[in-house]
Amino acid sequence: MDIARIISEELNIVQWQAEAAIKLIDEGNTIPFISRYRKEVTGSLNDEVLRKLYERLTYLRGLQERKETVLASIEEQGSLTEELRMKIEAAATLVAVEDLYRPYKPKRKTRASVAKEKGLEPLANIIYLQMTDVPLEKEAEVFVDPEKGVADIEEALAGARDILAETISDEAEYRSEIRYMTELDGKLKSTAKDEDLPSVYEMYYYFSEPIKKLAGHRVLAINRGEKEKYLQVKLEAPTEKIITYLERQVIREKNPVTTPILQEVVRDSYERLIAPAIEREVRNDLTEKAEEGAIDVFGKNLKQLLMQPPIADKVVLGWDPAFRTGCKLAVVDETGKVLDTKVIFPTAPQNKVKEAKAELQKLIEKHHVSLISLGNGTASRESEQIIVSFIKESKLKLSYVIVNEAGASVYSASKLATEEFPGFDVGQRSAASIARRLQDPLAELVKIDPKSIGVGQYQHDMNEKKLDEALAGVVEDCVNSVGVDVNTASAPLLSYISGISKSIAKSIVEYREENGAFTERKQLLKVAKLGPKAYEQCAGFLRIRKGKDPLDDTSVHPETYEAARKLLARSGLSPKDIGTTKIKLPDAGSKEFKELAEELQIGEITLWDIAKEMEKPSRDPREDMPLPILRSDVMEMEDLKPGMRLKGTVRNAVDFGIFVDIGVHQDGLVHVSKITDRFIKHPLEAVSVGDIVEVEVLGVDLAKKRIQLTMKLS
């Protein structure tokens, strides 16, 4: 199996690119490192393509391994023909391989195997060949043998039927065609186990849809409803069409003796053996595809959330709202260091609003707070009203932002939070996390399990291993695209850097605490467990601010420092001039440009990347993202009226639409059909999590707390 060729065709890349990427992966290079520092080798394959390549590489190698196991097993049985070998080697999926292996796979005891032990296989062959004109009862007489367990003619014929049914069931070609027919013309049906029992699955109480049209989110919802015992689910196949197809394949002669029994055998084979297996396979395939789609959406949402722009150079007050236990406050400085914490009780049942505002005034004036980061959990609405009232009364230059606090409670109770804030309770840790989320979403959110961040869909119903791997890849790509300050980054943040494991990240932090701040990148080689290979993979993504070498504060890799210095010198500059002026370069692609790259002994793409980095060192890609909406007033759901236009932030994107925060503590839904005038299959074709969008209110259901919005503005 030419894996590189298959991958290149699937991903629409040139075969040499696939071969180069596979070689780099096999050498132990990470996806971010290959994407950023081996562009010449791969032809500039980006991290998204490289991750798909890695996923397919893993699958195809597993497929190849399974083929070898199957071939060896069949050969050991003495049943491997050249034709079968070619079919197995040509199989493109694991399902196809298993179909071909089925007749030779060691089976547990079946009705057919019992019949074979009784010596009834020759009788089954007589029927299958359809050549006899002797009544089958007469043919079966020969096989009646009480000592072998065949008491009479009917038992002999029943055993022959069982053997034939299993033979038909084991035919790979039949299974493949039946699977195709089921997927093409079958339907998935769900009914209520108790139609009088209200649930969130009521729309699936009388549901039927063709398999080929089923949306992924419906599949996952039906699966959950079935698991929670609200729904009964059945795959309805085109049974008669399939029976007709099987009869055409099996009944090759118009023989009045054998045709009736073969018709009976065909139906039994399909209904008892084939149909249940095909139903399982088709439903598993539907679920797998739905999961892949949901994981892809989750990953894109997560990336947009992590890449929200940081609000730098502001002292922020984090506000974790609550009722009975009080609202927890934490003030953090521009670097994220916690300066102060407080608990106030402005909400029910205490309602100490006046005292709370006084404490708020003291904190804000003492630490020069200019921004409040308010979590959107329980009592958030009541807290917002107090904040707005306070802003108006105090006349301070103060704004607030409502922050999605999903996962904050998970983090605040974690071992990591305990280590980070040993003297704080969970509320104080949560308030600090809410404040830091605004200052640097990426640095704070990497401390939380991505599944708890709240931008997914049916994440608890998916294959956990696949989901974890996909989301870890997204976080890794985000962290490495931004880069981190090695002297301030937490161990969780460092652990997502290319080449750095959790244990190495911990060693870096320990080294920093024992020896002081790093002053140059090559000091990393002194860190325990961080060898030359790990250093090669991580060095370019770690920044050292105000170190000995200005190049250490750029994304230029140490392996090309010499070329970078020569390039600077060519323009009459030194590393100290990085970021102050534009590098003079020949036109890209020109003869002079190629000659310069050769002179510096680097590739043309690397030359271009270094020159761009010299002009704008450590440029943060998050700068291109919209800043969060700063608020100073409050609005209630009751204030919303159809036709009202508002600006909001996209909080989540799912298959059927997007949820937009318009500042009323209940996200409004923009259905996918209301996002844009052009046809789109998925909301992510038009918008992303974190986008600031203008919407119009279509309707408000106060009882159900539902807001319908549109982005198609009249």
C-alpha positions in Angstrom: 0.0 0.0 0.0 1.5 3.3 -1.1 0.5 5.4 1.9 2.1 8.6 0.7 0.3 8.4 -2.7 -3.1 7.7 -1.0 -2.6 10.6 1.5 -1.5 13.0 -1.3 -4.6 12.2 -3.3 -7.0 12.6 -0.3 -5.5 15.9 0.9 -4.9 17.2 -2.6 -1.2 17.8 -2.1 1.8 16.6 -4.1 3.2 13.2 -3.3 6.6 14.5 -2.4 5.0 16.8 0.2 3.3 13.8 1.8 6.5 11.8 1.8 8.5 14.7 3.3 6.0 15.3 6.1 5.8 11.5 6.9 9.6 11.4 7.1 9.7 14.4 9.5 6.9 13.0 11.7 8.8 9.6 11.9 11.9 11.5 12.9 10.1 12.8 16.0 9.3 16.3 14.9 6.1 17.9 16.1 3.3 19.4 13.9 3.9 23.0 15.0 7.7 22.7 14.4 7.2 21.2 10.9 4.6 23.8 10.0 6.7 26.7 11.2 10.4 25.7 10.6 10.3 23.1 7.8 8.4 24.9 5.2 10.9 24.3 2.5 10.9 20.6 3.2 7.1 20.2 3.0 6.2 22.9 0.5 4.6 25.1 3.3 2.0 22.6 4.5 0.1 24.3 7.3 -0.7 22.8 10.7 -4.3 21.9 9.7 -3.2 19.9 6.7 -0.4 18.3 8.7 -2.8 17.1 11.4 -5.1 15.6 8.8 -2.1 13.9 7.3 -1.0 12.5 10.7 -4.5 11.2 11.4 -4.7 9.5 8.0 -1.1 8.2 8.4 -2.1 6.6 11.7 -5.3 5.0 10.2 -3.6 3.7 7.0 -0.7 2.2 9.0 -3.2 0.5 11.2 -5.1 -0.7 8.1 -1.8 -2.1 6.7 -1.1 -3.9 9.9 -4.5 -5.4 10.0 -4.2 -6.6 6.4 -0.9 -8.4 7.2 -2.5 -10.1 10.2 -5.5 -11.2 8.2 -3.4 -12.5 5.3 -1.2 -14.5 7.7 -4.3 -16.0 9.4 -5.9 -17.1 6.1 -2.6 -18.4 4.7 -2.0 -20.4 7.9 -5.5 -22.0 7.2 -4.3 -22.9 3.7 -7.1 -21.0 2.2 -5.3 -18.0 0.7 -5.7 -17.7 -3.1 -4.0 -15.1 -5.3 -7.4 -13.5 -6.0 -8.3 -13.2 -2.3 -4.8 -11.8 -1.6 -5.3 -9.1 -4.2 -8.8 -8.2 -2.9 -7.5 -7.8 0.7 -4.5 -5.8 -0.4 -6.7 -3.5 -2.5 -9.2 -2.9 0.4 -9.4 0.7 1.3 -11.1 0.5 4.7 -11.0 -1.7 7.8 -14.6 -2.6 7.2 -13.8 -4.0 3.7 -10.9 -6.1 5.2 -13.2 -7.5 7.9 -15.8 -8.4 5.3 -13.3 -10.4 3.3 -11.9 -12.0 6.4 -15.3 -13.0 7.7 -15.6 -16.5 6.1 -12.1 -17.4 7.5 -12.3 -15.8 10.9 -12.4 -18.2 13.8 -16.0 -18.3 15.0 -17.7 -19.2 18.2 -20.2 -22.0 17.9 -23.1 -21.1 15.5 -26.1 -23.0 14.1 -24.1 -23.5 10.9 -21.0 -24.8 12.6 -23.1 -27.3 14.6 -24.7 -28.4 11.3 -21.3 -28.9 9.7 -20.2 -31.0 12.7 -23.3 -33.2 12.0 -22.0 -33.8 8.4 -24.6 -31.7 6.6 -22.3 -29.5 4.5 -22.6 -31.9 1.4 -26.4 -31.5 1.6 -26.1 -27.7 1.7 -23.8 -27.9 -1.4 -26.4 -30.0 -3.3 -29.0 -27.3 -2.7 -26.6 -24.4 -3.4 -25.5 -25.9 -6.8 -29.2 -26.1 -7.8 -28.5 -29.0 -10.1 -30.6 -31.7 -8.6 -34.1 -32.7 -9.8 -34.6 -35.2 -6.9 -36.9 -34.0 -4.2 -34.9 -32.6 -1.3 -36.5 -34.9 1.2 -35.1 -37.8 -0.8 -31.6 -36.1 -0.9 -31.8 -35.5 2.8 -32.6 -39.2 3.7 -28.9 -40.1 3.2 -27.9 -37.6 5.9 -30.2 -38.8 8.7 -28.0 -40.2 11.4 -29.2 -40.2 15.0 -25.6 -41.0 16.2 -24.5 -37.6 14.7 -27.5 -35.9 16.1 -29.6 -35.8 12.9 -32.9 -37.4 14.0 -34.9 -36.9 10.8 -35.2 -35.4 7.3 -36.5 -32.1 8.6 -33.5 -31.7 11.0 -31.2 -32.5 8.1 -32.8 -29.8 5.9 -32.8 -27.3 8.7 -29.1 -27.8 9.3 -28.4 -27.4 5.5 -30.5 -24.2 5.6 -28.4 -22.8 8.5 -25.1 -23.6 6.6 -26.4 -21.8 3.5 -27.6 -18.8 5.4 -24.2 -18.3 7.0 -22.4 -18.9 3.7 -24.6 -16.1 2.1 -24.0 -13.9 5.1 -20.2 -14.3 4.9 -20.0 -13.2 1.3 -18.1 -9.9 1.3 -19.5 -8.7 -2.0 -23.1 -9.2 -0.8 -22.5 -7.3 2.5 -20.8 -4.4 0.7 -23.8 -4.0 -1.7 -26.4 -4.4 1.1 -24.6 -1.7 3.1 -24.6 0.6 0.1 -28.3 0.0 -0.5 -29.2 0.5 3.2 -27.3 3.8 3.3 -28.8 5.0 0.0 -32.5 4.1 0.6 -32.7 3.3 4.3 -34.3 5.5 7.0 -33.5 6.1 10.7 -36.7 6.1 12.8 -37.1 7.0 16.4 -40.2 6.7 18.6 -41.0 7.6 22.2 -40.7 4.9 24.8 -43.4 6.9 26.7 -45.0 9.6 24.6 -46.6 11.2 27.6 -43.2 11.8 29.3 -41.9 15.3 28.5 -38.3 15.6 27.6 -35.9 17.6 25.4 -36.2 14.8 22.8 -39.9 15.4 22.0 -39.1 16.4 18.4 -37.7 12.8 18.0 -40.8 11.0 19.4 -42.2 10.5 15.9 -39.1 11.0 13.8 -38.0 9.5 10.4 -35.4 10.7 8.0 -33.4 9.1 5.1 -30.0 8.0 6.2 -28.3 10.0 3.4 -29.9 13.2 4.7 -29.3 12.9 8.4 -27.5 15.8 10.0 -24.8 15.0 12.5 -26.4 16.8 15.4 -29.6 14.8 14.9 -27.6 11.5 15.0 -25.9 12.5 18.3 -29.2 13.8 19.8 -31.0 10.5 18.9 -28.1 8.5 20.3 -28.3 10.4 23.6 -32.1 10.0 23.7 -31.8 6.3 23.2 -29.0 6.0 25.8 -31.2 7.9 28.3 -34.1 5.5 27.5 -36.5 8.2 26.1 -36.3 6.9 22.6 -36.5 3.6 20.7 -34.4 3.7 17.6 -34.6 1.5 14.5 -32.9 1.5 11.2 -35.4 0.8 8.4 -33.7 -0.8 5.4 -35.2 -1.4 2.0 -35.7 -5.0 2.9 -37.6 -6.3 -0.1 -35.2 -4.6 -2.5 -32.3 -6.3 -0.7 -34.0 -9.7 -0.7 -34.6 -9.4 -4.4 -30.9 -8.5 -4.9 -29.8 -11.5 -2.9 -32.1 -13.9 -4.7 -30.7 -12.7 -8.0 -27.2 -13.5 -6.7 -28.0 -16.8 -5.1 -30.7 -18.4 -7.3 -29.0 -18.9 -10.6 -31.2 -21.7 -11.9 -35.0 -22.0 -12.4 -35.2 -25.1 -10.4 -38.6 -25.9 -8.7 -36.8 -28.2 -6.3 -34.2 -25.8 -4.9 -35.7 -22.4 -5.5 -38.3 -22.4 -2.7 -35.7 -23.5 0.0 -33.2 -20.9 -1.3 -35.8 -18.2 -1.1 -36.4 -19.2 2.5 -32.6 -19.3 3.1 -32.0 -15.9 1.6 -34.6 -14.2 3.8 -33.4 -15.9 6.9 -29.8 -15.0 6.1 -30.7 -11.4 5.7 -33.1 -10.9 8.5 -31.3 -13.1 11.1 -27.6 -12.6 10.3 -26.9 -9.7 7.8 -29.5 -7.0 8.8 -28.6 -6.7 12.5 -24.9 -6.5 11.7 -25.4 -4.0 8.9 -27.7 -1.9 11.2 -24.9 -1.8 13.8 -22.3 -0.9 11.2 -24.4 1.8 9.5 -25.3 3.4 12.9 -21.7 3.2 14.0 -20.6 4.8 10.8 -23.3 7.6 11.2 -22.1 8.2 14.8 -18.5 8.2 13.8 -19.1 10.8 11.0 -21.3 12.9 13.3 -18.6 12.8 16.0 -15.9 13.8 13.4 -18.1 16.7 12.3 -18.8 17.7 15.9 -15.2 17.4 16.9 -14.2 19.6 13.9 -16.7 22.3 14.9 -15.6 22.1 18.5 -12.0 22.5 17.4 -12.8 25.5 15.3 -14.8 27.1 18.1 -12.1 26.4 20.6 -9.5 27.9 18.3 -11.5 31.1 17.9 -12.0 31.3 21.7 -8.4 30.8 22.6 -7.3 33.3 20.0 -9.4 36.1 21.4 -7.2 39.2 21.8 -5.8 39.9 25.2 -6.7 43.2 26.9 -3.3 44.3 27.9 -2.0 47.0 30.4 -5.1 47.1 32.5 -5.7 46.3 36.2 -8.8 44.1 36.2 -11.3 43.2 38.9 -12.6 39.6 38.5 -16.2 39.2 39.8 -17.5 35.6 40.5 -21.2 36.1 41.1 -23.2 34.1 43.7 -26.2 34.5 46.0 -26.0 32.9 49.4 -22.1 32.6 49.6 -21.5 36.1 48.3 -19.8 37.5 45.3 -16.0 36.8 45.2 -13.8 39.6 43.9 -10.1 39.4 42.9 -8.0 42.3 41.6 -5.1 41.4 39.3 -2.4 43.7 38.0 -1.3 44.1 34.3 0.8 40.9 34.6 -2.0 38.8 36.1 -0.6 38.9 39.6 -3.4 38.8 42.3 -3.2 42.1 44.3 -6.3 41.7 46.5 -9.4 39.6 47.1 -12.7 40.3 48.8 -16.2 38.8 49.3 -19.2 41.1 49.2 -22.9 40.3 49.7 -25.0 42.6 47.5 -27.3 39.8 46.3 -30.1 37.8 48.0 -30.5 36.8 50.7 -28.2 39.4 52.4 -28.8 42.2 49.9 -26.0 44.4 51.4 -25.8 46.6 48.4 -24.6 49.8 50.1 -21.8 48.0 51.9 -20.8 46.1 48.8 -20.5 49.3 46.7 -18.4 50.9 49.4 -16.0 47.9 49.3 -16.0 48.1 45.6 -15.0 51.8 45.7 -12.1 51.1 48.0 -10.7 48.3 45.8 -11.1 50.2 42.6 -9.5 53.4 44.0 -6.7 51.5 45.8 -5.6 49.5 42.8 -6.7 51.9 40.0 -9.0 49.3 38.4 -10.3 50.3 35.0 -12.1 47.2 34.0 -14.4 44.6 35.6 -14.6 41.1 34.3 -18.0 39.6 35.3 -18.6 35.9 35.2 -21.9 34.9 33.5 -22.9 32.3 36.1 -25.6 32.3 38.8 -26.5 35.8 40.1 -24.7 37.4 37.1 -27.7 39.4 36.1 -28.2 40.8 39.6 -24.4 41.5 39.9 -24.5 43.4 36.5 -27.3 45.6 37.8 -25.2 46.5 40.8 -22.1 47.2 38.7 -24.0 49.5 36.3 -25.6 51.3 39.2 -22.2 51.7 40.8 -20.6 53.1 37.6 -23.3 55.7 37.3 -23.1 56.8 40.9 -19.3 56.8 41.3 -18.8 58.5 37.9 -15.5 56.5 37.6 -14.0 55.8 34.2 -14.9 52.2 34.4 -16.2 49.5 32.1 -17.2 45.9 32.5 -17.2 42.8 30.2 -19.4 39.7 30.7 -17.0 36.7 30.5 -18.1 33.2 29.8 -17.0 31.5 33.1 -17.5 27.9 31.8 -14.8 25.7 33.4 -13.9 28.3 36.1 -15.3 26.2 38.9 -13.6 23.1 37.5 -10.3 24.9 37.4 -10.7 26.5 40.9 -11.2 23.1 42.5 -8.3 21.5 40.6 -4.9 20.5 41.9 -3.3 23.0 39.6 -5.3 25.9 41.1 -4.4 24.7 44.6 -0.7 24.8 43.7 -1.1 28.2 42.0 -3.1 29.8 44.8 -2.4 27.7 48.0 -3.9 30.3 50.4 -7.1 30.9 48.4 -10.5 29.2 48.6 -12.2 28.0 45.4 -14.2 31.3 45.1 -11.1 33.5 45.2 -9.4 31.2 42.6 -12.4 31.4 40.4 -12.6 35.2 40.6 -8.8 35.4 39.7 -9.4 33.1 36.8 -12.3 35.2 35.5 -10.1 38.4 35.6 -7.2 36.7 33.9 -9.5 35.3 31.1 -10.0 38.9 30.0 -6.3 39.8 30.2 -5.0 36.8 28.3 -7.6 34.2 27.3 -5.1 31.7 25.9 -2.8 31.7 29.0 -5.7 31.1 31.3 -7.9 28.8 29.3 -5.1 26.2 28.7 -5.4 25.4 32.4 -8.9 24.0 31.9 -9.9 20.8 30.2 -11.1 22.0 26.8 -14.3 19.9 27.1 -15.3 22.2 30.1 -14.9 25.5 28.2 -18.5 25.4 26.8 -18.0 25.8 23.0 -18.9 22.2 22.0 -21.9 20.2 21.0 -22.7 16.8 22.5 -19.1 16.6 23.7 -20.0 14.1 26.4 -21.3 11.6 23.9 -18.2 11.4 21.7 -15.3 9.1 21.6 -13.3 10.7 24.5 -9.8 9.7 23.1 -10.5 11.2 19.7 -11.9 14.4 21.2 -9.0 14.8 23.6 -6.5 14.3 20.8 -8.2 16.7 18.5 -8.7 19.5 21.1 -5.1 19.0 22.4 -3.9 19.6 18.8 -6.0 22.8 18.6 -4.6 24.1 21.8 -1.0 23.2 20.8 -1.4 25.0 17.5 -2.8 28.1 19.2 -0.1 28.3 21.9 2.7 27.8 19.4 1.3 30.3 16.9 1.4 33.0 19.6 4.5 31.9 21.4 5.1 32.2 25.2 7.4 34.2 27.5 9.5 31.5 29.1 10.0 33.6 32.2 6.3 34.1 33.0 4.5 31.2 31.4 2.8 28.6 33.7 3.7 25.0 33.5 0.3 24.1 31.8 1.0 26.8 29.1 4.5 25.6 28.6 3.4 22.0 28.2 1.6 22.8 25.0 4.8 24.2 23.4 6.3 22.0 20.7 8.6 19.4 22.2 7.8 20.1 25.8 6.1 17.4 27.9 4.3 18.1 31.2 7.4 16.9 33.1 9.7 19.1 31.1 7.4 22.1 31.6 7.5 21.5 35.3 11.3 21.3 35.2 11.5 24.6 33.3 9.4 26.3 36.0 11.5 24.7 38.8 14.8 25.8 37.1 13.4 29.4 36.8 12.4 29.4 40.5 15.8 28.2 41.6 18.1 30.1 39.2 16.1 33.2 38.3 14.9 34.4 34.9 16.3 32.9 31.7 18.5 35.4 30.0 19.1 33.5 26.8 17.5 30.6 24.9 20.5 28.2 25.1 20.1 28.2 28.9 17.2 25.8 28.3 19.7 23.1 27.6 20.6 23.2 31.3 17.0 22.2 32.2 16.6 18.6 33.4 15.0 16.3 30.9 15.3 18.9 28.1 17.7 17.4 25.6 18.9 18.6 22.1 15.9 17.3 20.3 13.4 18.9 22.6 15.4 22.1 22.4 15.3 22.1 18.6 11.5 21.6 18.7 10.7 24.2 21.4 13.3 27.0 21.1 11.7 29.0 18.4 8.4 29.2 20.2 9.8 30.4 23.6 10.5 34.1 24.0 13.0 35.8 26.3 12.0 39.4 26.9 14.9 41.8 27.4 17.5 39.0 27.4 21.1 39.0 26.2 20.2 38.5 22.6 17.3 40.4 21.0 16.8 37.4 18.6 15.7 35.4 21.6 12.6 37.6 21.7 11.6 36.7 18.2 10.2 33.6 16.4 13.5 33.2 14.5 14.9 29.8 15.3 18.4 29.6 16.8 19.4 27.3 13.9 19.1 30.4 11.6 20.5 33.1 13.9 23.7 33.4 11.8 21.6 34.0 8.7 19.5 36.6 10.5 22.5 38.5 11.7 24.0 38.5 8.2 20.7 39.7 6.8 20.6 42.6 9.4 24.2 43.5 8.7 23.4 43.6 5.0 21.0 46.5 5.8 23.5 48.1 8.1 21.7 46.9 11.2 22.4 44.9 14.3 20.0 42.7 16.4 19.4 45.8 18.6 17.6 47.4 15.6 15.0 44.6 15.3 11.6 46.1 15.0 12.7 49.6 14.3 13.1 49.5 10.5 12.2 47.5 7.4 14.7 45.0 6.0 15.7 45.7 2.4 15.1 42.6 0.3 15.2 41.9 -3.5 11.8 41.0 -5.0 10.5 37.6 -3.9 11.2 35.0 -6.6 13.7 37.1 -8.4 17.2 35.9 -9.3 18.7 38.2 -6.6 16.3 36.9 -3.9 17.4 33.3 -4.7 21.0 34.3 -4.7 20.6 36.0 -1.3 19.0 32.8 0.1 21.8 30.7 -1.2 24.4 33.1 0.2 22.7 32.9 3.7 22.4 29.1 3.3 18.7 29.1 4.0 15.5 28.5 2.0 13.7 31.3 0.2 10.6 30.9 2.4 12.7 31.0 5.6 14.5 34.1 4.3 11.1 35.8 3.8 9.9 34.7 7.3 13.1 36.0 9.0 12.8 39.4 7.2 9.1 39.8 8.3 10.0 38.9 11.9 12.8 41.4 12.0 10.3 44.1 11.1 7.6 43.1 13.5 9.2 40.8 16.1 6.9 38.4 17.9 3.8 39.7 16.2 0.7 38.4 18.0 -1.7 36.9 15.5 -4.5 37.6 18.0 -4.2 41.3 17.1 -6.5 40.7 14.1 -9.3 39.5 16.2 -12.2 41.8 17.4 -11.9 43.0 21.0 -14.7 42.1 23.4 -17.6 44.6 23.8 -17.0 46.8 26.8 -20.3 47.7 28.6 -21.4 50.4 31.0 -25.1 49.9 31.0 -27.5 46.9 31.5 -30.5 45.5 29.6 -33.1 43.0 30.6 -34.7 40.3 28.4 -38.0 42.2 29.0 -36.5 45.2 27.3 -36.1 43.3 24.0 -38.6 44.0 21.3 -38.9 42.6 17.7 -37.0 44.8 15.3 -34.5 46.0 17.9 -30.9 46.0 16.6 -28.0 45.2 18.8 -24.3 44.3 18.7 -23.3 41.0 20.3 -20.5 38.4 20.6 -20.7 34.9 19.1 -20.4 32.6 22.1 -20.9 29.2 20.3 -21.5 27.8 16.9 -23.3 24.5 16.4 -24.7 22.7 13.3 -28.0 24.5 13.4 -27.0 28.0 14.2 -25.0 30.4 16.5 -25.6 31.6 20.0 -25.0 35.4 20.5 -24.4 37.2 23.7 -26.3 40.5 23.4 -25.9 41.4 27.1 -29.1 40.1 28.6 -27.7 36.9 30.3 -29.5 34.7 27.8 -27.7 34.1 24.6 -30.0 34.5 21.5 -30.1 32.0 18.7 -29.4 32.9 15.1 -30.6 29.9 13.0 -28.2 28.9 10.2 -30.8 30.1 7.7 -30.8 33.6 9.3 -27.0 34.2 9.3 -26.5 35.3 5.7 -28.3 35.8 2.4 -26.2 33.2 0.7 -26.7 29.4 1.3 -24.4 27.9 3.9 -24.3 24.4 5.2 -22.7 25.3 8.5 -22.5 28.6 10.5 -18.7 28.5 10.6 -18.7 29.2 6.8 -19.8 32.7 7.7 -18.9 33.5 11.4 -16.6 32.4 14.2 -16.7 32.2 18.0 -15.7 35.6 19.3 -16.9 37.6 16.3 -18.8 40.8 17.0 -22.0 40.8 15.0 -25.0 43.0 14.5 -28.3 41.3 15.0 -32.0 42.1 14.9 -34.5 40.6 17.4 -37.1 38.4 15.8 -38.9 37.2 18.9 -38.6 36.7 22.6 -40.2 33.9 24.7 -39.8 35.0 28.3 -41.4 31.7 29.7 -38.9 29.5 27.9 -36.1 32.1 28.0 -35.5 31.9 24.3 -34.4 34.8 22.0 -34.7 34.4 18.3 -32.3 36.7 16.3 -31.4 37.3 12.7 -28.3 38.7 11.0 -30.2 39.4 7.8 -30.9 43.0 8.5 -33.8 44.7 6.7 
